[in-house]
Amino acid sequence: MAAASAAVSARAVPNAQKIYEVSRAELPVSCPLPGMMLWNSHPKVYLPIEATGKAKCPYCGADFVLVN
């Protein structure tokens, strides 16, 4: 059970930040991000960030910025 607890604590808390920087290697971008715990977050949504370099999650309002 301790191993399971350690694995959960190693994951990022969803919606903890308001601005997330992502690289082109991380595309396509979804919120919550793959490394976040999903059990206490909103449904996964893919964000169209490629055209403008910015996107906002319609559920939690987190901003995503594409960095090179």
MIROTOR-172672 format. One record per atom (N, C-alpha, C, O): residue number from 1; x, y, z; residue in three letters; atom name. Coordinates in pm, 1 decimal. Example, Ala and Ser with C-alpha at 12.3 -4.5 7.8 and 13.67 -1.06 7.14 Angstrom:
2
[1, [1319.0, -569.0, 780.0], "Ala", "N"]
[1, [1230.0, -450.0, 780.0], "Ala", "CA"]
[1, [1320.0, -330.0, 780.0], "Ala", "C"]
[1, [1423.6, -331.9, 846.5], "Ala", "O"]
[2, [1285.0, -225.0, 708.0], "Ser", "N"]
[2, [1367.0, -106.0, 714.0], "Ser", "CA"]
[2, [1290.0, 3.0, 787.0], "Ser", "C"]
[2, [1340.9, 113.8, 803.9], "Ser", "O"]
! end
This chain:
68
[1, [81.7, -119.7, 0.0], "Met", "N"]
[1, [0.0, 0.0, 0.0], "Met", "CA"]
[1, [86.1, 126.3, 0.0], "Met", "C"]
[1, [47.1, 227.4, -58.3], "Met", "O"]
[2, [202.2, 121.5, 64.4], "Ala", "N"]
[2, [290.6, 237.6, 69.0], "Ala", "CA"]
[2, [340.5, 274.1, -70.0], "Ala", "C"]
[2, [355.9, 391.9, -102.0], "Ala", "O"]
[3, [365.9, 172.0, -153.4], "Ala", "N"]
[3, [411.5, 199.5, -289.8], "Ala", "CA"]
[3, [303.7, 272.0, -368.7], "Ala", "C"]
[3, [334.1, 363.1, -445.7], "Ala", "O"]
[4, [179.1, 233.1, -350.4], "Ala", "N"]
[4, [68.7, 299.5, -420.0], "Ala", "CA"]
[4, [56.0, 443.8, -373.8], "Ala", "C"]
[4, [31.8, 532.6, -455.6], "Ala", "O"]
[5, [72.0, 468.8, -244.8], "Ser", "N"]
[5, [65.4, 605.5, -192.8], "Ser", "CA"]
[5, [178.7, 690.1, -246.9], "Ser", "C"]
[5, [157.9, 807.2, -278.9], "Ser", "O"]
[6, [297.9, 634.0, -257.9], "Ala", "N"]
[6, [412.3, 707.3, -311.1], "Ala", "CA"]
[6, [391.2, 741.0, -458.0], "Ala", "C"]
[6, [428.3, 849.4, -502.8], "Ala", "O"]
[7, [332.0, 648.8, -533.0], "Ala", "N"]
[7, [306.2, 673.6, -675.1], "Ala", "CA"]
[7, [205.2, 785.6, -692.4], "Ala", "C"]
[7, [220.1, 868.8, -781.8], "Ala", "O"]
[8, [103.3, 789.0, -609.0], "Val", "N"]
[8, [2.0, 894.0, -617.8], "Val", "CA"]
[8, [61.3, 1028.2, -579.2], "Val", "C"]
[8, [32.9, 1128.5, -644.6], "Val", "O"]
[9, [143.4, 1032.8, -474.4], "Ser", "N"]
[9, [199.8, 1159.9, -431.4], "Ser", "CA"]
[9, [301.8, 1213.8, -531.4], "Ser", "C"]
[9, [330.7, 1333.4, -530.1], "Ser", "O"]
[10, [356.6, 1129.6, -617.3], "Ala", "N"]
[10, [452.7, 1174.3, -717.6], "Ala", "CA"]
[10, [383.9, 1243.6, -834.9], "Ala", "C"]
[10, [449.8, 1312.1, -913.1], "Ala", "O"]
[11, [254.8, 1227.1, -848.0], "Arg", "N"]
[11, [181.0, 1291.8, -956.7], "Arg", "CA"]
[11, [147.3, 1435.7, -920.4], "Arg", "C"]
[11, [132.0, 1468.6, -802.8], "Arg", "O"]
[12, [135.8, 1520.6, -1020.7], "Ala", "N"]
[12, [104.6, 1661.0, -997.7], "Ala", "CA"]
[12, [-42.9, 1677.9, -960.9], "Ala", "C"]
[12, [-129.2, 1604.7, -1009.4], "Ala", "O"]
[13, [-69.3, 1773.7, -876.2], "Val", "N"]
[13, [-206.2, 1804.6, -838.6], "Val", "CA"]
[13, [-269.8, 1881.5, -953.7], "Val", "C"]
[13, [-213.8, 1981.4, -998.8], "Val", "O"]
[14, [-385.9, 1837.1, -1002.2], "Pro", "N"]
[14, [-448.5, 1905.3, -1114.8], "Pro", "CA"]
[14, [-498.0, 2044.2, -1076.4], "Pro", "C"]
[14, [-540.3, 2067.7, -963.2], "Pro", "O"]
[15, [-491.9, 2133.5, -1170.9], "Asn", "N"]
[15, [-545.4, 2268.2, -1157.0], "Asn", "CA"]
[15, [-481.6, 2346.9, -1042.7], "Asn", "C"]
[15, [-543.8, 2438.1, -988.2], "Asn", "O"]
[16, [-358.1, 2312.4, -1005.9], "Ala", "N"]
[16, [-289.6, 2381.8, -897.1], "Ala", "CA"]
[16, [-227.5, 2513.0, -944.7], "Ala", "C"]
[16, [-211.0, 2606.2, -866.1], "Ala", "O"]
[17, [-194.0, 2520.0, -1070.8], "Gln", "N"]
[17, [-135.8, 2640.4, -1128.4], "Gln", "CA"]
[17, [-239.3, 2705.2, -1219.2], "Gln", "C"]
[17, [-337.3, 2641.8, -1258.4], "Gln", "O"]
[18, [-216.9, 2830.1, -1251.8], "Lys", "N"]
[18, [-305.3, 2897.1, -1347.1], "Lys", "CA"]
[18, [-240.4, 2913.9, -1482.9], "Lys", "C"]
[18, [-310.1, 2936.2, -1582.0], "Lys", "O"]
[19, [-107.4, 2903.8, -1490.0], "Ile", "N"]
[19, [-37.0, 2914.3, -1618.2], "Ile", "CA"]
[19, [58.4, 2796.4, -1630.6], "Ile", "C"]
[19, [139.1, 2770.4, -1541.3], "Ile", "O"]
[20, [48.1, 2725.6, -1742.3], "Tyr", "N"]
[20, [134.8, 2610.8, -1770.4], "Tyr", "CA"]
[20, [208.9, 2637.2, -1900.5], "Tyr", "C"]
[20, [147.2, 2674.2, -2000.4], "Tyr", "O"]
[21, [340.1, 2618.7, -1900.5], "Glu", "N"]
[21, [419.6, 2629.8, -2022.3], "Glu", "CA"]
[21, [439.2, 2489.6, -2078.4], "Glu", "C"]
[21, [479.6, 2398.1, -2006.6], "Glu", "O"]
[22, [410.5, 2473.3, -2207.0], "Val", "N"]
[22, [425.9, 2343.7, -2272.6], "Val", "CA"]
[22, [511.4, 2361.0, -2397.3], "Val", "C"]
[22, [512.3, 2467.7, -2458.7], "Val", "O"]
[23, [583.0, 2256.0, -2434.3], "Ser", "N"]
[23, [667.4, 2261.1, -2553.7], "Ser", "CA"]
[23, [599.9, 2186.4, -2668.2], "Ser", "C"]
[23, [501.9, 2114.7, -2647.8], "Ser", "O"]
[24, [652.6, 2203.9, -2787.3], "Arg", "N"]
[24, [597.3, 2133.8, -2904.1], "Arg", "CA"]
[24, [608.3, 1982.5, -2888.5], "Arg", "C"]
[24, [527.4, 1908.8, -2944.9], "Arg", "O"]
[25, [706.4, 1935.6, -2813.4], "Ala", "N"]
[25, [722.6, 1791.8, -2789.7], "Ala", "CA"]
[25, [606.8, 1735.1, -2708.1], "Ala", "C"]
[25, [582.3, 1614.5, -2711.4], "Ala", "O"]
[26, [535.4, 1820.8, -2635.0], "Glu", "N"]
[26, [424.4, 1777.0, -2551.0], "Glu", "CA"]
[26, [289.2, 1781.3, -2621.7], "Glu", "C"]
[26, [186.9, 1747.2, -2562.3], "Glu", "O"]
[27, [288.3, 1822.8, -2747.7], "Leu", "N"]
[27, [161.8, 1831.0, -2822.7], "Leu", "CA"]
[27, [110.4, 1692.3, -2856.8], "Leu", "C"]
[27, [191.8, 1602.5, -2878.0], "Leu", "O"]
[28, [-17.7, 1670.3, -2863.1], "Pro", "N"]
[28, [-127.2, 1763.0, -2834.9], "Pro", "CA"]
[28, [-140.7, 1787.3, -2684.8], "Pro", "C"]
[28, [-110.0, 1699.7, -2603.9], "Pro", "O"]
[29, [-186.9, 1906.8, -2648.4], "Val", "N"]
[29, [-200.8, 1946.0, -2508.8], "Val", "CA"]
[29, [-342.6, 1915.7, -2460.9], "Val", "C"]
[29, [-441.3, 1945.0, -2528.5], "Val", "O"]
[30, [-348.8, 1856.6, -2343.2], "Ser", "N"]
[30, [-479.2, 1832.0, -2282.1], "Ser", "CA"]
[30, [-477.1, 1885.4, -2139.7], "Ser", "C"]
[30, [-371.3, 1896.7, -2077.7], "Ser", "O"]
[31, [-592.9, 1917.6, -2089.7], "Cys", "N"]
[31, [-608.3, 1957.5, -1950.7], "Cys", "CA"]
[31, [-709.4, 1862.6, -1888.4], "Cys", "C"]
[31, [-819.7, 1848.1, -1941.0], "Cys", "O"]
[32, [-675.7, 1799.1, -1780.3], "Pro", "N"]
[32, [-550.6, 1800.0, -1708.0], "Pro", "CA"]
[32, [-437.3, 1737.1, -1788.8], "Pro", "C"]
[32, [-460.1, 1654.0, -1876.8], "Pro", "O"]
[33, [-314.8, 1778.7, -1756.8], "Leu", "N"]
[33, [-196.2, 1725.3, -1823.8], "Leu", "CA"]
[33, [-176.4, 1578.1, -1787.2], "Leu", "C"]
[33, [-226.3, 1533.6, -1683.9], "Leu", "O"]
[34, [-104.8, 1502.3, -1869.4], "Pro", "N"]
[34, [-87.7, 1357.9, -1844.2], "Pro", "CA"]
[34, [-30.2, 1321.9, -1708.0], "Pro", "C"]
[34, [-64.1, 1216.2, -1654.8], "Pro", "O"]
[35, [54.2, 1403.8, -1649.8], "Gly", "N"]
[35, [114.3, 1372.3, -1520.9], "Gly", "CA"]
[35, [28.9, 1407.5, -1400.3], "Gly", "C"]
[35, [74.4, 1393.8, -1286.7], "Gly", "O"]
[36, [-93.6, 1452.4, -1422.7], "Met", "N"]
[36, [-180.1, 1494.3, -1312.4], "Met", "CA"]
[36, [-275.5, 1384.3, -1270.5], "Met", "C"]
[36, [-315.9, 1300.5, -1351.2], "Met", "O"]
[37, [-310.6, 1386.0, -1143.1], "Met", "N"]
[37, [-411.3, 1293.0, -1093.7], "Met", "CA"]
[37, [-546.1, 1331.6, -1154.3], "Met", "C"]
[37, [-580.2, 1449.8, -1158.7], "Met", "O"]
[38, [-621.8, 1234.2, -1200.3], "Leu", "N"]
[38, [-747.9, 1264.1, -1266.5], "Leu", "CA"]
[38, [-869.0, 1247.8, -1176.5], "Leu", "C"]
[38, [-975.9, 1299.6, -1208.9], "Leu", "O"]
[39, [-856.4, 1178.9, -1066.6], "Trp", "N"]
[39, [-972.4, 1146.0, -985.2], "Trp", "CA"]
[39, [-1040.6, 1268.0, -924.2], "Trp", "C"]
[39, [-1159.1, 1262.2, -891.6], "Trp", "O"]
[40, [-967.4, 1378.7, -908.2], "Asn", "N"]
[40, [-1027.7, 1496.7, -847.1], "Asn", "CA"]
[40, [-1025.5, 1616.9, -940.6], "Asn", "C"]
[40, [-1017.5, 1731.2, -895.6], "Asn", "O"]
[41, [-1032.5, 1591.0, -1068.8], "Ser", "N"]
[41, [-1027.1, 1698.7, -1166.5], "Ser", "CA"]
[41, [-1148.9, 1693.6, -1257.3], "Ser", "C"]
[41, [-1242.0, 1616.4, -1234.4], "Ser", "O"]
[42, [-1147.0, 1775.9, -1359.1], "His", "N"]
[42, [-1255.2, 1778.8, -1456.9], "His", "CA"]
[42, [-1226.8, 1680.5, -1569.6], "His", "C"]
[42, [-1117.1, 1624.8, -1575.0], "His", "O"]
[43, [-1322.7, 1657.2, -1660.6], "Pro", "N"]
[43, [-1297.1, 1567.5, -1774.3], "Pro", "CA"]
[43, [-1181.2, 1618.9, -1859.7], "Pro", "C"]
[43, [-1158.4, 1739.5, -1869.2], "Pro", "O"]
[44, [-1108.6, 1526.1, -1921.3], "Lys", "N"]
[44, [-996.1, 1562.1, -2007.7], "Lys", "CA"]
[44, [-1048.5, 1632.7, -2133.0], "Lys", "C"]
[44, [-1144.4, 1588.2, -2196.2], "Lys", "O"]
[45, [-983.1, 1743.4, -2166.8], "Val", "N"]
[45, [-1017.6, 1819.5, -2286.3], "Val", "CA"]
[45, [-887.8, 1854.8, -2358.4], "Val", "C"]
[45, [-790.1, 1896.7, -2296.3], "Val", "O"]
[46, [-888.5, 1837.0, -2490.4], "Tyr", "N"]
[46, [-771.4, 1873.5, -2571.1], "Tyr", "CA"]
[46, [-784.6, 2018.9, -2613.2], "Tyr", "C"]
[46, [-892.8, 2064.4, -2650.4], "Tyr", "O"]
[47, [-673.1, 2091.6, -2606.9], "Leu", "N"]
[47, [-674.3, 2235.8, -2631.1], "Leu", "CA"]
[47, [-603.1, 2271.4, -2761.6], "Leu", "C"]
[47, [-492.3, 2223.9, -2786.5], "Leu", "O"]
[48, [-665.2, 2353.5, -2844.1], "Pro", "N"]
[48, [-604.2, 2395.0, -2971.5], "Pro", "CA"]
[48, [-503.5, 2507.9, -2950.0], "Pro", "C"]
[48, [-538.9, 2625.6, -2957.9], "Pro", "O"]
[49, [-380.5, 2472.6, -2923.4], "Ile", "N"]
[49, [-277.6, 2570.7, -2890.6], "Ile", "CA"]
[49, [-184.0, 2600.5, -3007.6], "Ile", "C"]
[49, [-114.6, 2702.2, -3007.0], "Ile", "O"]
[50, [-181.6, 2512.7, -3107.6], "Glu", "N"]
[50, [-82.7, 2524.1, -3215.5], "Glu", "CA"]
[50, [-94.4, 2653.9, -3295.6], "Glu", "C"]
[50, [8.4, 2711.7, -3331.1], "Glu", "O"]
[51, [-212.8, 2700.8, -3324.7], "Ala", "N"]
[51, [-230.7, 2816.8, -3412.8], "Ala", "CA"]
[51, [-185.0, 2947.7, -3348.4], "Ala", "C"]
[51, [-117.0, 3027.3, -3413.0], "Ala", "O"]
[52, [-221.2, 2970.9, -3222.9], "Thr", "N"]
[52, [-192.6, 3099.8, -3159.5], "Thr", "CA"]
[52, [-82.5, 3093.8, -3054.7], "Thr", "C"]
[52, [-28.5, 3197.3, -3015.7], "Thr", "O"]
[53, [-48.2, 2972.6, -3008.4], "Gly", "N"]
[53, [52.0, 2960.0, -2903.4], "Gly", "CA"]
[53, [-4.5, 2975.1, -2764.0], "Gly", "C"]
[53, [69.3, 2968.9, -2665.6], "Gly", "O"]
[54, [-136.1, 2995.0, -2754.6], "Lys", "N"]
[54, [-203.0, 3009.3, -2625.1], "Lys", "CA"]
[54, [-335.6, 2935.9, -2628.2], "Lys", "C"]
[54, [-398.5, 2924.2, -2733.4], "Lys", "O"]
[55, [-377.9, 2886.6, -2512.9], "Ala", "N"]
[55, [-509.5, 2823.8, -2500.2], "Ala", "CA"]
[55, [-554.5, 2832.9, -2355.7], "Ala", "C"]
[55, [-471.9, 2837.6, -2264.5], "Ala", "O"]
[56, [-685.4, 2835.5, -2334.7], "Lys", "N"]
[56, [-743.4, 2841.2, -2200.8], "Lys", "CA"]
[56, [-837.1, 2722.6, -2184.6], "Lys", "C"]
[56, [-919.1, 2695.2, -2272.3], "Lys", "O"]
[57, [-825.2, 2652.9, -2073.6], "Cys", "N"]
[57, [-912.2, 2539.6, -2045.7], "Cys", "CA"]
[57, [-1053.2, 2590.6, -2016.4], "Cys", "C"]
[57, [-1070.8, 2678.2, -1931.7], "Cys", "O"]
[58, [-1153.3, 2536.7, -2085.3], "Pro", "N"]
[58, [-1289.8, 2583.2, -2061.3], "Pro", "CA"]
[58, [-1346.8, 2538.0, -1927.2], "Pro", "C"]
[58, [-1446.1, 2594.1, -1881.0], "Pro", "O"]
[59, [-1286.5, 2438.7, -1864.5], "Tyr", "N"]
[59, [-1336.2, 2389.3, -1735.8], "Tyr", "CA"]
[59, [-1277.5, 2464.7, -1617.2], "Tyr", "C"]
[59, [-1351.6, 2515.7, -1533.2], "Tyr", "O"]
[60, [-1144.4, 2471.9, -1610.0], "Cys", "N"]
[60, [-1079.8, 2528.4, -1490.3], "Cys", "CA"]
[60, [-1019.1, 2666.2, -1513.2], "Cys", "C"]
[60, [-978.6, 2732.4, -1417.6], "Cys", "O"]
[61, [-1012.1, 2710.5, -1639.6], "Gly", "N"]
[61, [-958.6, 2842.7, -1668.8], "Gly", "CA"]
[61, [-807.2, 2850.9, -1672.1], "Gly", "C"]
[61, [-751.9, 2960.4, -1683.1], "Gly", "O"]
[62, [-738.3, 2736.4, -1662.8], "Ala", "N"]
[62, [-592.1, 2738.2, -1667.7], "Ala", "CA"]
[62, [-545.4, 2782.6, -1805.5], "Ala", "C"]
[62, [-602.0, 2743.0, -1907.4], "Ala", "O"]
[63, [-441.2, 2865.8, -1807.2], "Asp", "N"]
[63, [-384.0, 2912.9, -1932.6], "Asp", "CA"]
[63, [-264.4, 2827.5, -1969.4], "Asp", "C"]
[63, [-182.3, 2792.9, -1884.5], "Asp", "O"]
[64, [-255.8, 2793.7, -2097.6], "Phe", "N"]
[64, [-144.1, 2715.1, -2150.2], "Phe", "CA"]
[64, [-73.0, 2799.1, -2253.3], "Phe", "C"]
[64, [-136.2, 2858.0, -2341.0], "Phe", "O"]
[65, [60.7, 2805.0, -2242.7], "Val", "N"]
[65, [143.5, 2884.1, -2332.9], "Val", "CA"]
[65, [244.0, 2790.8, -2398.0], "Val", "C"]
[65, [312.0, 2713.3, -2330.8], "Val", "O"]
[66, [252.2, 2799.8, -2530.4], "Leu", "N"]
[66, [345.7, 2718.6, -2606.8], "Leu", "CA"]
[66, [482.3, 2786.6, -2608.9], "Leu", "C"]
[66, [494.4, 2900.8, -2653.3], "Leu", "O"]
[67, [584.3, 2717.1, -2561.3], "Val", "N"]
[67, [720.9, 2770.9, -2562.1], "Val", "CA"]
[67, [806.2, 2684.1, -2654.2], "Val", "C"]
[67, [782.0, 2564.1, -2667.5], "Val", "O"]
[68, [904.7, 2744.7, -2716.9], "Asn", "N"]
[68, [988.8, 2669.3, -2811.0], "Asn", "CA"]
[68, [1104.5, 2605.2, -2744.2], "Asn", "C"]
[68, [1184.4, 2538.4, -2809.8], "Asn", "O"]
! end
